[in-house]
Amino acid sequence: MSEHWQQRFEAWFSAQPPSSDAAHDLAHFRRVWRSAQRIMAQQHADGRVVVAACYFHDIVSLPKNHPERHLSSALAAERTRAILSADFPDFPAALHDAVAHAVHAHSFSAGVAPRTIEAKIVQDADRLESLGAIGLARVFYVSGMLGRELFDSADPLAERRSLDDSRYAVDHFQQKLLKLPATMQTAGGRELAQRNADFLVDYLAKLCAELNGDYASCDTSVAARLRD
């Protein structure tokens, strides 16, 4: 049944104008659904709610520097309700509230606690997109769109200054991303998140080594400190 709705939602998106935001496009929704399926294999959840929320969770996504960014998921939840009602009248109306809640609760900036297992799965699956190799690529893509510097070459890990991810892309790792494993709602999500957070730590250790002129290895002291 979930696969049926996935095909329907994909067909709907294919008929829409292409997204100009590569961090929140159909490929992103597809990856979140794939991660959710992996997490859901260990849980008893309604796949219809999960697949709908995965595909529509960023149907409204305000830019990271927008003053009302924290309202994106609330707006997306209402837009999702409208789309399901108008374009998918055979999607069970009894599930609309659960889908809307999962969409609303997925956002880090909204600060909404997920109340259902479906919302927890969607939140975890979306946060996995911020970690690992994909998360690394998305950080620099979004930062480039916003005109932010890559890093502070003199102090990349903010040891002598305050972290500021509104200025430096790499600051976002410590300011938010490396904290995500502790926020995961499911055991499967936590395991995947920690593994991918370790990848980001290794990247930072490699970056620091190269900034010090060592292109052959990683700075193991940096990795140890960030994992401490």
C-alpha positions as CSV (number, residue, x, y, z in Angstrom):
1,M,0.0,0.0,0.0
2,S,2.8,2.4,0.8
3,E,4.4,1.8,-2.6
4,H,1.1,2.6,-4.3
5,W,1.1,6.0,-2.6
6,Q,4.7,6.6,-3.3
7,Q,4.0,6.1,-7.0
8,R,1.0,8.5,-6.9
9,F,3.0,11.2,-5.0
10,E,5.9,10.9,-7.4
11,A,3.6,11.3,-10.4
12,W,2.1,14.4,-8.7
13,F,5.5,16.0,-8.2
14,S,6.5,15.2,-11.8
15,A,3.6,17.2,-13.0
16,Q,4.6,20.3,-10.9
17,P,7.2,22.9,-12.0
18,P,10.7,21.7,-11.1
19,S,12.1,22.9,-7.8
20,S,14.9,25.5,-7.8
21,D,16.1,24.2,-4.4
22,A,18.2,21.1,-4.8
23,A,18.3,20.6,-1.1
24,H,14.5,20.2,-0.9
25,D,13.6,18.6,-4.2
26,L,12.0,15.3,-5.2
27,A,15.2,13.5,-4.9
28,H,15.4,14.7,-1.2
29,F,11.8,13.4,-0.6
30,R,12.7,10.1,-2.1
31,R,15.8,9.7,0.0
32,V,13.9,10.6,3.2
33,W,11.3,8.0,2.4
34,R,14.0,5.4,1.8
35,S,15.5,6.2,5.2
36,A,12.1,6.1,6.8
37,Q,11.5,2.6,5.3
38,R,14.7,1.4,6.9
39,I,13.7,2.8,10.3
40,M,10.1,1.6,10.0
41,A,11.2,-2.0,9.5
42,Q,11.9,-2.0,13.3
43,Q,8.7,-0.3,14.2
44,H,4.9,-0.8,14.0
45,A,3.8,2.3,12.1
46,D,1.2,3.2,9.4
47,G,3.2,3.4,6.2
48,R,0.6,5.6,4.5
49,V,1.2,8.3,7.1
50,V,4.9,8.0,6.8
51,V,5.1,8.0,3.0
52,A,2.8,11.0,2.7
53,A,4.7,13.0,5.3
54,C,8.1,12.1,3.7
55,Y,7.0,13.3,0.3
56,F,5.3,16.6,1.5
57,H,7.3,17.6,4.6
58,D,9.1,20.3,2.7
59,I,6.3,21.3,0.3
60,V,6.8,24.8,1.9
61,S,10.4,25.5,2.8
62,L,11.4,29.1,3.6
63,P,15.1,30.0,3.1
64,K,17.4,29.3,6.1
65,N,17.9,33.1,6.6
66,H,14.2,33.9,6.3
67,P,12.8,35.6,9.5
68,E,9.9,33.2,9.6
69,R,11.9,30.1,8.8
70,H,10.5,28.5,12.0
71,L,7.0,28.5,10.5
72,S,7.9,26.5,7.4
73,S,6.7,23.2,8.7
74,A,3.4,24.6,10.0
75,L,2.8,26.1,6.6
76,A,3.9,22.8,4.9
77,A,1.4,20.9,7.2
78,E,-1.5,23.0,6.0
79,R,-0.4,22.9,2.4
80,T,-0.2,19.1,2.7
81,R,-3.8,18.9,4.0
82,A,-5.0,21.0,1.1
83,I,-3.1,18.8,-1.5
84,L,-4.4,15.5,0.0
85,S,-7.9,16.8,0.0
86,A,-7.9,18.3,-3.5
87,D,-5.6,16.0,-5.4
88,F,-5.8,12.7,-3.5
89,P,-9.4,12.4,-2.4
90,D,-9.1,8.6,-2.0
91,F,-6.3,9.1,0.6
92,P,-8.0,8.3,3.9
93,A,-9.3,11.6,5.5
94,A,-8.9,10.0,8.9
95,L,-5.1,10.0,8.4
96,H,-4.9,13.7,7.5
97,D,-4.3,14.9,11.1
98,A,-1.5,12.3,11.6
99,V,0.2,13.3,8.3
100,A,0.0,17.0,9.1
101,H,1.5,16.4,12.6
102,A,4.4,14.4,11.1
103,V,5.0,17.2,8.6
104,H,4.8,19.9,11.3
105,A,7.0,18.0,13.8
106,H,9.8,17.1,11.4
107,S,11.5,20.6,11.5
108,F,14.4,21.3,13.8
109,S,13.6,25.0,13.9
110,A,9.9,24.5,14.7
111,G,10.7,22.8,18.0
112,V,7.6,20.6,17.9
113,A,7.8,17.3,19.8
114,P,6.6,14.3,17.7
115,R,3.7,12.6,19.4
116,T,3.3,9.5,17.2
117,I,5.7,6.8,16.0
118,E,5.1,8.0,12.4
119,A,6.2,11.5,13.3
120,K,9.2,10.2,15.1
121,I,10.2,8.1,12.0
122,V,9.8,11.0,9.6
123,Q,11.8,13.4,11.9
124,D,14.6,10.9,12.2
125,A,14.6,10.1,8.5
126,D,14.8,13.8,7.6
127,R,17.6,14.5,10.1
128,L,19.7,11.8,8.6
129,E,19.8,13.9,5.4
130,S,21.8,16.5,7.4
131,L,24.5,14.0,8.3
132,G,27.0,11.8,6.3
133,A,28.1,12.5,2.8
134,I,24.7,13.9,1.7
135,G,24.6,16.2,4.7
136,L,28.1,17.5,3.9
137,A,27.1,18.3,0.3
138,R,23.9,20.0,1.5
139,V,25.7,22.2,4.0
140,F,28.0,23.7,1.3
141,Y,25.2,23.9,-1.2
142,V,22.9,25.9,1.1
143,S,25.8,28.0,2.4
144,G,26.8,28.9,-1.2
145,M,23.2,29.9,-2.0
146,L,23.3,32.3,1.0
147,G,26.7,33.7,0.3
148,R,28.4,32.4,3.4
149,E,32.1,31.7,3.8
150,L,33.3,28.1,3.8
151,F,35.3,28.4,7.1
152,D,37.5,30.6,9.2
153,S,40.9,29.5,8.0
154,A,42.6,30.8,11.1
155,D,40.2,29.2,13.6
156,P,38.0,26.6,11.7
157,L,36.7,25.0,14.9
158,A,35.9,28.3,16.7
159,E,38.4,27.6,19.6
160,R,39.0,31.3,20.0
161,R,35.7,32.8,18.9
162,S,31.9,32.0,19.1
163,L,30.4,29.6,16.6
164,D,28.6,31.5,13.8
165,D,27.0,29.4,11.1
166,S,25.3,32.5,9.6
167,R,28.8,33.4,8.5
168,Y,30.8,30.1,8.2
169,A,29.5,26.9,6.6
170,V,31.7,24.7,8.7
171,D,30.5,26.2,11.9
172,H,27.1,24.5,11.2
173,F,28.7,21.1,12.0
174,Q,29.3,21.9,15.6
175,Q,26.5,24.4,16.0
176,K,23.8,21.9,14.9
177,L,24.7,18.8,13.0
178,L,26.9,17.0,15.5
179,K,24.1,17.4,18.1
180,L,21.5,15.6,16.0
181,P,22.3,12.0,17.1
182,A,21.2,12.9,20.6
183,T,17.8,14.2,19.2
184,M,16.9,11.1,17.3
185,Q,13.6,9.5,18.3
186,T,14.2,5.8,17.4
187,A,16.9,3.3,18.1
188,G,17.5,2.7,14.4
189,G,17.7,6.5,13.7
190,R,20.2,7.0,16.5
191,E,22.5,4.2,15.2
192,L,22.5,5.6,11.6
193,A,22.8,9.2,12.9
194,Q,25.9,8.5,15.0
195,R,27.6,6.6,12.2
196,N,27.1,9.5,9.8
197,A,28.0,12.1,12.4
198,D,31.3,10.2,12.8
199,F,31.9,10.8,9.1
200,L,31.5,14.6,9.6
201,V,33.9,14.4,12.5
202,D,36.5,12.7,10.3
203,Y,35.9,15.4,7.6
204,L,36.6,18.2,10.2
205,A,39.7,16.4,11.3
206,K,40.9,16.1,7.7
207,L,40.1,19.8,7.0
208,C,42.1,20.9,10.1
209,A,45.1,18.8,9.0
210,E,45.0,20.3,5.5
211,L,44.7,23.8,6.8
212,N,47.9,23.1,8.8
213,G,49.7,21.9,5.6
214,D,49.2,18.2,6.2
215,Y,47.5,16.7,3.1
216,A,48.3,13.1,3.9
217,S,46.4,12.5,7.1
218,C,43.7,13.6,9.6
219,D,44.2,15.5,12.8
220,T,43.4,12.7,15.2
221,S,43.4,15.1,18.2
222,V,40.6,17.1,16.6
223,A,38.6,13.9,16.0
224,A,39.1,12.7,19.6
225,R,38.1,16.1,21.0
226,L,34.9,16.3,18.8
227,R,33.9,12.8,19.8
228,D,34.6,13.4,23.5
